[in-house]
Amino acid sequence: MAISSRQIIEAESRIRAHIRETPLDFSFHLSSLTGCNAHLKLEHLQHTGSFKLRGATNKILSLNPEQLRQGVIAASTGNHGRGVCYAARAVGTQATIYLPRDVSQSKLVLMQHLGGHLVPEFDDCLAAEVQARKDATTQGKVFISPYNDLEVIAGQGTIGVELARQLDRIDAVFVAVGGGGLIAGIGAYLKSVSPNTRVVGCWPENSRVMYECLRAGRIIEFPEEPTISESTAGGVEEGSVTFPLCQLLIDDHVLVSETGIRAAMRLIAEKEHWIIEGSAGVAVAAFLKVQENYRKRNVIIVLCGRNISARRWTKIR
């Protein structure tokens, strides 16, 4: 299943009034450190602090009046839930978010402030998602997947539209990969306007399910270990539309250690004065690991989010 540049351009037009065009900053430090022309896509400055708002907004704005009247359902403890709540509030529909019982109070309060109706009644994230899908079907509501949806992917791909107008020549773009929606969207658009751009998928060594699926040539289960990159953790759904897109669009694959991710997060804080979450640190760490391949080239690293708790950030420092 493919996604066209036209779909992404339509998504960009649809969501423009609701999202922020985030800056593309030239990084003097990373450039001098590596000999590359390194640019940072500051998507962590997006409303809600994450790229997830783009896909959620495009999906919700694609719904018909009856679907909006019924409301939408999602399952998420983090960035996706925030994005769905924010987008739902913007168009006047109700978002119901299913969550595990142990979700932090700060996350609950934030989604409530964004107008979400929260159902924190489940043993874990998987149980929350299974029930959310079931209830969406029985209640006649739309379930909004964090990645397994072409309209969500098109929304994430609007980052690619911005990148293409912010930098004339893009030799490579580094993107953290979880379910694959972000890299599929960005890659689909950039490949349509700049076929020679290298799309680099970046994973934590501890949580690399999509990477192993790509190696196997099919969607498989793969054991995960704890990672600071919480936003990329988790499995890939059987039949996910992102899998064939990742097969087609990702040119290079880089795995990084937890030590490397933390070091990258500290570097961005110390030299660029931005606090980023672990998934953004994955992309920075991957760039630093393979920097020799991109000397004197125009490279973009997507800082995809900033939503890390003060407690976790203190441990990284």
Secondary structure by P-SEA (a helix, b strand, c coil): ccccaaaaaaaaaaaccccccccccccaaaaaacccbbbbcccccccccccaaaaaaaaaaaccaaaaaabbbbbcccaaaaaaaaaaaaabbbbbbbbcccccaaaaaaaaaaccccccccccaaaaaaaaaaaaaaacbbbbbccccaaaaaaaaaaaaaaaaacccccbbbbbbcccaaaaaaaaaaaaccccbbbbbbbcccccaaaaaaaaccbbbbbbcccccccccccccccccaaaaaaccccbbbbbcaaaaaaaaaaaaacccccccaaaaaaaaaaaaccccccccbbbbbcccccccaaaaaaac
